[in-house]
Amino acid sequence: LDAAIKISVGSLSPTINWRDLKELKFQLPDLDKQKKLADMLWSINRTLLRYKELLNKTDELVKSQFMEQFVNGNPYERKRLGNFINQIRGVSYKPADLHNNLNSLSITLLRANNILSGKVNHEEVQFVSKDKVSKEQLICNEDILMCGSSGSLEHVGKAALCSRNEEGETFGTFCKLLRSTGMLIPKYIATYFETDEYRNTIMRLATGSNINNLKNEHIDNILIPIPPLEHQKQFEAFANQSDKSKFASDTEARDFRLLSNLIRNYDNMIVTDGN
């Protein structure tokens, strides 16, 4: 790659001329070694695909268990979600309120792009001045971060359960925070937000109104099953155990990806410019 970059031309849209590319020299191991390396890479790739399939099946198992236990057949009375949560609006800020990095005057700010598949990621976070953030807008463990506004309807309403990793961080104006008042376990609420029933509810709200914003009353008026607290705790224990299994599998998958990268960068397969 470095060699290819060296011979590329053009600044806005770099390209490589064939007459230059054909002069690059490759240091290659013998055919037997190439075959062994290829076999290892294909084996690692198959293993990574199996890990991905396992992670997806674990997620589906949790959702299936939730639907079977709490939703299908309406086994429990339903009540307004607003009876069990408080909603907190996101931080309003201007470009001048942003910092280039985290420092004594700034705080990590999460946005809708940091919500993915029911989890919070810290890719492309921003840093906002602390004086723009109220105490209430500081994320606590087991708060639920939700995308309240988006140019894309498929993103509106997506949510993630915050962990201790997000404690003390904050969130932008296009998001909202849902904080349980105690009668419903946050894990229970967050899992409900991963169900098709919830997504269908959000889409029904959008039908005919071109809505790209979730108002507080939209969330408050969702009718959610209210099982006994003990049943919620049992499900939470099951879901947490599944998360631990996923973490272990994901860690092993990262190790395989690292091994794959090491093999790909094997010194006998480096491309050189021949100089």
TARA-V511167 format. One record per backbone hydrogen bond with DSSP energy under -1.0 kcal/mol. NH is the residue of the N-H (numbers start at 1). CO is the residue of the C=O. If there is no record, write none. Layout:
nh:co
NH:CO
NH:CO
This chain:
nh:co
5:1
6:2
7:3
9:15
15:9
21:17
22:18
23:20
24:21
25:272
27:270
34:30
35:31
36:32
37:33
38:34
39:35
40:36
41:37
42:38
43:39
44:40
45:41
46:42
47:43
48:44
49:45
50:46
51:47
52:48
53:49
54:50
55:51
56:52
57:53
58:54
59:55
60:56
61:57
62:58
63:59
64:60
65:61
66:62
67:63
68:64
69:65
70:66
71:67
72:67
74:71
79:224
81:222
82:220
83:80
84:81
86:179
88:177
91:171
97:94
98:95
99:127
106:103
107:128
109:126
110:170
114:111
115:112
116:119
119:116
121:114
126:109
128:107
129:97
130:105
132:129
133:130
138:135
139:169
142:162
143:140
144:178
145:160
146:176
147:158
148:174
149:174
150:212
155:152
156:152
157:147
158:155
160:145
161:118
162:143
166:163
168:139
169:166
170:108
172:110
175:172
176:146
177:88
178:144
179:86
181:84
189:185
190:186
191:187
192:188
193:189
194:191
195:192
199:195
200:196
201:197
202:198
203:199
204:200
205:201
206:202
207:203
209:206
210:206
214:148
219:215
220:216
221:217
222:219
224:79
226:77
232:228
233:229
234:230
235:231
236:232
237:233
238:234
239:235
240:236
241:237
242:238
243:239
244:240
245:241
246:242
247:243
248:244
249:245
250:246
251:247
252:248
253:249
254:250
255:251
256:252
257:253
258:254
259:255
260:256
261:257
262:258
263:259
264:260
265:261
266:263
269:266
272:25
